[in-house]
Structures are given as C-alpha cells and as structure tokens.
Amino acid sequence: MSANLRFGPELRRLRLEAGLSLTEFSVALTYDKGHLSKVERGERSASPDLARRCDAFLGANGVLQSLVIRPESDPGTAESSAPPSPWAVGRRAVLAAGTGSLIDLGLKPGGQVSSVADPLLASFRTQFDQLRQLGQSTDPKVLLPLLETQTRTVTGLAADTSSTARIPALLLASRFAEFTGWMAQEAGNSGAALGWTDEAAALARAGGDPHLGSYALVRRALVTLYDGDAVTTIALARRAQNDGLPPRIRGLAAQREAQGHALIGDERACLRSLDRARELLAGDDADRSAGPVIGTTHVSDPAAMTTGWCLHDLGRPKAAAEALDRECRRVPTHALRTRTRYGFRRSLAHAASGEVEHACAIADELLRAMPAAPSATVNSDVRRLSQELSRFRSSRAVRDLQPALARVLVPAHD
C-alpha cells in the first residue's frame, strides 16, 4: 500500500483515539471538513503542510509526516562536486603562493599590510560592506557580475602583493566569494552557490582561517534545506559544530540543524538544537571581530527568529505567528531581503492559523517590496502561502491578493 493510502486510515485512527469528530478536527486545523474526509478515505493526497499540522495536533511524533514527505537523500551526496567557478585555475596559483608564505613566515590572520596594499584593501573592504548592504535591496542577478569581478580582483591583489599583505587579501577575497555564493542562491542557481562557497572556503584556508570552511557547511545546509532534504541538512549542520570552532559558527550551525529537525517533525531534537544555538549566539564575539560578521547582520536575535520559522514547520502555526510577529518588528526597515524572507514565513503562519485577512495584509506589503529584492529562496514560501490561501478562495482579501502573488510566481517575460 502506498504511503498516501496508509496516511488516511492512520489519520482517522489517531483522530478517533483523540476523541475528536471530523467537524471538531476540521475547525481545530482550519481545514475544510470535506477535504479532510476525502483524505481519510484515501481519495485525496495530504500535503506535507497538512501532515505536519495533523502530526503536531495529534501528537503523532512524526508518524504522519513520514507517510507523505518524500524520502531524503543520502547525506553523502552533500559532498558531491560543485561546478568549478570560472576563475578556479587562476585561483590555484594564488592559493599555492598564499599557503607557501604562511608556512615560510609563520604568519596568522591580522598581520600588518604593506603600505601599497593597505589603502587598496581598505577600499575593497568598504566596497564589500556597501555591496552587502546593497544586496538587501537589489536584484541578485544585477549584483553577481560585480561581485565575481571584485572577488577575482582581490584574489589577484593577493598574488601581486608581499607575503604580509597576501594574507588579509585572501581573507577578504574569501568573504567576497562567500557573499557571491549567497547571491547566486538568491538568484536561483544552487550549483553556482555551492561552487562559490567552496572557493570561499579554499581562499580562507590559504589565508590561515580554517573557520570559514566550516561555515561553508552551514551554507551548504541552507541549499539542502530549501531543496527539502532534511537528512543532509542535519548531517552538514552537525559537522559544523565542533568544539574548536567559534561560537557564532556553531550557533548558526545549530540553528540550521534545528530547521532540519523541524522539517521532518522531530520537535524534541529541534528544540534542543535551538537551545544550543541560543546559548552559543548569546556569547558570540561577532561585534568585537575585526572582519565582516558571518551570517545575518539584520536579525537582532537569530535564535528567536529561527524558533518562529521552525514552529511553523512543526505544525504549530499560532505559536510561530506570535514569535515571528515579535521578531519581524525588530528588523530594520531598509533590510528588504531580510524583511521579505521572514515576513512571508510570518504571513504563512497567520494563514495557517486561519487569520486570513491579516496574512493577506502582511503579504500585500511584502509583495510590493519584492521587485526591489527578488529572491528565489523567498519564492518557496510565497508558493506555500499561495497554496495555503487557496483553501480560502471565498475570502475577498485572498482574491484581491492573487494577482500580486501570480506576478511573483510567474513573472512576465519581455
């Protein structure tokens, strides 16, 4: 018997064990009674979102989710080779020179920069901060060519400068490459995102910083998370939580692990990971670091925001909406990309809670901002929101919002 055919009878058994009529159950879940009846009889398939909500409400500990969510890939696939970047051949020579100078001189990150390279590096660091801020309100496809050029330029600077200047140049180039990978993912090119992330890790190692390589695992886990691959997400995130790593990287990795656990409905493991993330990030020294901050700079309490994110995937939309309401109000108004990312998850949580008009009001504001900062990853939640709202077609707010949702999900072509 297929998983979907097993789901209906199991759902009915658990509902009856809980002493709930179909009417009571449909009201609790804000789902149509007729739809739930057809799901129980095997006449309709359950969506992953419905399975999560049923699982959470009935305390099924992931049993219902396991019957509808597709099998995850082997964690070993996370190590599959990514497409090489267009400048990989030139990079090898630079990295060889950088590694050699580290061995010969025993230098560590933070060495003094030569008088010639110092103003150039200072200028590129300023440009990096500006580009990162620009990434909040600009189409990633517009930024990508500039980021790729800047990464190559700073890497070339590392090859042409003295040994002492080469190290900070390599480290800055690694941050350019890491951000380029993020913009590639936002543009919808996961292969390029992984390729640039690998380049960032290699450049960082050549500059004497082994930590960015571990953060690259967290970035890879984000790609697999958006692909719906919870097993690989958890495996990658766990590898980035070694005791020798900085608290911020371990905290961000614990957050990603929590999101993976939430995706498969393991609430206990998810909450444990969130507690660990909260503790690590509370004591991180990112603000005292001389280099660019790793991870988000626009979320004041990343662990609290991620908790709201996870609660929705755990089938607890009301609690998710409360957490996301609180945290989204703290995001700076200029951080459009961050506001849309968590804002659509907030709207989704309200829609799943049956607060349809409020969900539409939130989404309407965000949809107006999206043309300035389009995002392939945010679009995944926009699609989920559209599906969630489709259950409330009789709502005028939903009907009014549909054209704007369609423009984002099916953009017009010239």
GIBEL-V81089 format. One line per field, one symbol per residue. ss: DSSP state (H for helix, E for strand, C for the rest). burial: + if it has 24 or more other ideal C-beta (glycine too) atoms within 12 Angstrom, else -. A space follows every 10 residues. Layout:
BEGIN
ss->???
burial->???
END
This chain:
BEGIN
ss->CCHHHHHHHH HHHHHHHCCC CHHHHHHHHC CCHHHHHHHH CCCCCCCHHH HHHHHHHHCC CCHHHHCCCC CCCCHHHHHC CCCCCCCHHH HHHHHHHHHH HHHHHCCCCC CCCCHHHHHH HHHHHHHHHH HHHHCCCCCH HHHHHHHHHH HHHHHHHHHH CCHHHHHHHH HHHHHHHHHH HHHHHHCCCH HHHHHHHHHH HHHHHHCCCC HHHHHHHHHH HHHHHHCCCH HHHHHHHHHC CCCCCCHHHH HHHHHHHHHH HHHCCCHHHH HHHHHHHHHH HHCCCHHHCC CCCCCCCCCC CHHHHHHHHH HHHCCCHHHH HHHHHHHHCC CCCCCHHHHH HHHHHHHHHH HHCCCHHHHH HHHHHHHHHH CCCCCCCHHH HHHHHHHHHH HHCCCHHHHH HHHHHHHHHC CCCC
burial->---+--++-+ ++-++----+ -+--++-+++ +---++--++ ----++++++ ++++++++-+ -++++++++- -+--+--+-- -+--+-++-- +--++-+++- ++----+-+- +-+---+--+ +--++-++-- ++++++++++ --++-+++-+ +++++++++- ++++++++++ ++++++++++ ++++++++++ -+++++++++ ++++++++++ ++++++++++ +++++++-++ ++++++++++ +---++++++ ++++++++++ +++++++-++ +-++++++-+ +--+-+---- +++++++++- ++++++++++ ++++++++++ +-+++-++-- +---++++++ ++++++++++ ++++++-+++ -+++-++-++ --++++++++ ++++++++++ ++----++-- ++-++--++- ----
END
